[in-house]
């Protein structure tokens, strides 16, 4: 199943937003908000992707949320790999 580029763009936008508001102590202070919930929120637009790709994205998104500078290129490379190629 091919997932449209727009859905991958949504994943990237959600990840950027989650990283912007990431606060490590919130998982301790509030059971409703935690990194796992943020990752699931970010992955919603690409929920139909294969399980092995979902796991790869889950790891990459989690890394970007907690340390965007160190891991954003890893997530971008993975999205480029998984997203459909634009028509020629």
Secondary structure, DSSP 8 states (H G I E B T S, - for coil): ----HHHHHHHHHHHHHHHHT--TTHHHH-TT--HHHHHHHHHGGGTTS-HHHHHHHHHHHHHHHH-HHHHHHHHHHHHHHHS-----
